[in-house]
């Protein structure tokens, strides 16, 4: 009977509290209003940043996809009056010579450099992480120094070394003089093999940070199974380093594909598309490009805008392989960046 009375009292109190005005309604409304205001500010900031990032692309759209006769028309702001691919046709003819051979050569070069840099950087990173030898920390500090120091600081010594190439005086002893290796394609591969390729110090650092976090049980189990040092590396450690391999492979491919610094100094006459575009679309080439547009593509009103439209179309063609690679490896790349040891 007492329990029934207590339950009735609780029911009555609950009904009274439900019907009564809660004094905290004002606080709850204020909190919800602050949450809505915070979301509005957050999404406004995101939309603003997206607009700032996409604004150059939006301005580029009518420039490369419109008729060249409409360039400079104040009525054309975001959408061209008539869509045209003349800019891309002209860029394909001028920059690529009407074929994809230059693009294929650049892709093969970037891919081969990426393979070399992954292989050599992985071995160097593994040695610095897992092998205890005297001077290891000093060597690692020098590796870090190579990507902290601007490459311009090392350019003169590297250039002179390959301009007067010699190995401990042996070449001079046999030939009577040094060898000039500048403007030879294999110079870039020598740099990659020796660990001085594009951003290769950073790649060694990434592999070292990953291998140093791997448990010792992998190597101990490999030794128990009869694996030697090299077999342990190639069969156990290297296959388990897929996150840094993915990260370094993509970064190396992108940076070597778009490199103009090393290629300009060590192989300036090479067929690399990045160098070709820089050479073709310099400011001093404007009159030449406009004359080609006038003679071969019937663009009668040539100007700085027609030159810019052709140049931007060529750059878009140049960027298409990178966009394809990014969309293919996007998810795996993000996961690999998180697991590669960069933040370790």
ABEGO torsion letter per residue (X at the ends): XAAAAAAAAAAAAAAAAAABBBAAAAAAAAAAAAAAAAAAAAAAAAAAAAAAAAAAAAAAAAAAABBAAABGBAABAABBABBBAAAAAAAAAAAAGGBAAAAAAAAAAAAAAAAAAAAAAAAAAAAAAABBBBGAAAAAAAAAAAAABBAAAAAAAAAAAAABBBBGGAAAAAAGBBBBABGBAAAAAAAAAAGABBGAAAAAAAAAAAAAABBAAAAAAAAAAGBBAAAAAAAAAAAAAAAAAAAAAAAAAAAAAABAAAAAAABAABABAAAAAAAAABAAAAAAAAAAAAAAAGBABBBAAAAAAAAAAAAAAAAAAAAAAAAAAAAAAAAAAAAAGAAX
